[in-house]
Amino acid sequence: MVEDKKLIEAIVKGLQEKKAKNIVVVDMSELEGAAFKYFVICEGNSTTQVNTIGESVISYMKENMQTKPFAYDGFTNSQWIVVDYGEILVHVFLPETRDFYKLEQLWADAKLTQIENLD
């Protein structure tokens, strides 16, 4: 659990380096049947920023946590990028795509933690 918290803190820092907004940590670790322990969800204002945020978190995790993702997807159109760190999935959305899929609402019984935006 402590290791998960350190990874999440590093993921959030990697997201914030490129000014990701509306970061939410979805803690599903207590939910029976959940495929993952955590989602870290955020958004960027354009496809360029979404792409840059996705690249930033991968780079930050390699440099600071010596951790590479198991997989990633979405860089082609950069409307929704997913980066897989095993039990932690990072989702980087365009605002309208995030609003359409409403991942936070799908996991409404999970603990949601809002991370304050950096200006």
N, C-alpha and C positions, 0 to 999 in steps of 0.2 A: 504493500500500500504506500509506503514511504517513497519507494522508487517511482511509482505511478505519479505521485504528487510532484516529484522533482522533474519528471518528464513533462508533465503538464505545465509547470512553471516555465520551463525552457521553451516549450511550444508557444506559449503566450508571448514570451519575449521575442521570439522569432517573428511572430505575427505583428507585434507592435513596432518592430523595426521599420516596417513599411506602412505604418499607420492603418492597420486593419481596424475596423470599427465594429461596435456592437458584438464584442466577443462574449460568448456564453460557454461555460463548461457544463455539460450534461453528465451527471454522475449516475450511471446505471448499475453500479457495482452491487447494489442491494436488490436489484430486480431479478426475479427468477426468470430464466429463459432468455435473458438479453445476450445477444451475440458478442457484444463488446462491453467493456467496463465504462468507457468514457467516449463522448464526442466533444470536440472543441470546435465550435462553430463561429464563423466571423464573416465579414463582407468587405468588399472593396467597391469603389465607385465606378470602375470601368473594367473592361476585359484586360486592359494593360495592367491595372493595379491588381486585379485578382491573380493574374499570372505572376506578377512580381512578388506578391504576398506568398503564393505557393512556393516559389523558388526560394524565398527568404527563409521560410520555416525549414525546408529541407537542408539548406546551407547552414543555418544556425544550429540545427540538431547535429549535423556532422561535425562541425567545428567545436561546439561546446559540450556535447554529450556523447560524442563518438558513436552516434546512432544513425543508421541509415534506415529509410523506410522499407517495409516489405514490398510495397507497391504504391503506385500513384496513378491518377487518371484525371483527365479533364483539361490538360494543358492545350489541347488542340483548339477548343473554342473558348476556354477560360470563362465560362459562365458559372460553372460549379467544378471546383477542383477538390479531389479527395486524396489525402495522404494517409497511408496505413502504417501505423506503428504498433501493430499487434493488437493489444487490447484497447488502444487509443486510436480513434479515427479523427483526422482533422478535415473539416469542411470549410472551403473558402468559396463564398457565393457572390454573385451580383445581387443587389438588394431585391430586384423583382423575382429572381430565381429562388432566392431564400424564402421570400414571401409565398411563392407558389407551392413549394414543397413542405414548408412549415415543420421542419424536423423537431423543433422544440415542442410543438404541440403533439406530435406523434408519441413523444416520450414524456408526456405531461406528468406521469407519476414518478419520474426521476427527479433528483435534486438538481435544480438549475442555479448556477452561480454566474451572475453578471460581472464582467470585468470592466472597470471604468475606462472610457476612451482616453487616450493620450492626445493632447492637442499640440 
